[in-house]
Amino acid sequence: MAQSVFVKKEEKIASVVSSLPADFSDSQFLDAFIEKYPKEWARVQNVYMDHELRTKPGKSHPMPEPNKYLISALKTWKKKIGS
């Protein structure tokens, strides 16, 4: 099983979602997540930059850009809880 970029990812996503209106947008989620969990946001950015620095020119790595990473994590969480 792949290791999460930050700990308790599902709990933190659920916490952010519970603070938002039912019809929240991806950008609202991102803004709320960054505000509530600045250390985790910094970790996502740092891990991404580490991948960028270690990847040879012309090659790609599996981690999406930080914004896309969090939106993907949100979508995965929604599928898991069935919403």
C-alpha positions in Angstrom: 0.0 0.0 0.0 1.3 3.4 -1.0 2.3 5.7 1.9 0.3 8.9 2.2 2.1 12.2 1.7 0.7 13.3 5.1 -0.8 11.4 8.0 -4.5 11.0 8.7 -5.3 12.3 5.2 -8.9 10.9 5.2 -9.7 12.4 8.6 -8.3 15.8 7.6 -10.3 15.8 4.3 -13.4 14.9 6.2 -12.8 17.6 8.7 -12.4 20.2 6.0 -15.5 19.0 4.1 -17.6 19.2 7.2 -16.7 22.8 7.6 -17.9 23.7 4.0 -21.4 24.1 2.5 -22.8 21.0 0.8 -22.3 22.4 -2.7 -18.6 23.5 -2.1 -16.3 23.8 -5.1 -12.8 22.4 -5.5 -11.3 25.8 -5.0 -13.3 26.3 -1.8 -12.0 22.9 -0.6 -8.4 23.9 -1.4 -8.6 27.2 0.3 -10.2 25.7 3.4 -7.6 22.8 3.5 -4.7 25.2 3.2 -6.0 27.4 5.9 -6.8 24.6 8.3 -3.8 22.5 7.6 -0.9 24.7 6.5 1.8 22.2 7.6 0.2 19.4 5.6 -0.1 21.7 2.6 3.6 22.6 2.9 4.4 18.9 3.1 2.5 18.2 -0.1 4.4 21.0 -1.9 7.7 19.8 -0.5 7.2 16.2 -1.6 6.1 17.4 -5.0 9.3 19.6 -5.3 11.4 16.6 -4.2 9.9 14.5 -6.9 10.6 17.3 -9.4 14.2 17.7 -8.3 14.9 13.9 -8.4 13.3 13.3 -11.8 15.6 13.3 -14.7 15.0 15.8 -17.5 12.4 14.6 -20.0 11.0 12.1 -17.5 7.9 12.3 -15.4 7.0 11.2 -11.9 3.7 9.9 -10.6 2.8 12.7 -8.2 0.5 15.3 -9.6 0.9 19.0 -8.9 -0.1 19.9 -5.3 -3.5 21.4 -6.1 -4.4 18.4 -8.3 -3.1 16.0 -5.6 -5.5 17.4 -3.0 -8.4 17.4 -5.4 -7.7 13.8 -6.4 -7.5 12.9 -2.7 -10.9 14.6 -2.2 -12.4 12.7 -5.1 -11.0 9.4 -3.7 -12.4 10.2 -0.3 -15.8 10.9 -1.8 -15.9 7.6 -3.6 -14.9 5.8 -0.5 -17.7 7.3 1.6 -20.1 6.9 -1.3 -21.1 10.5 -1.9 
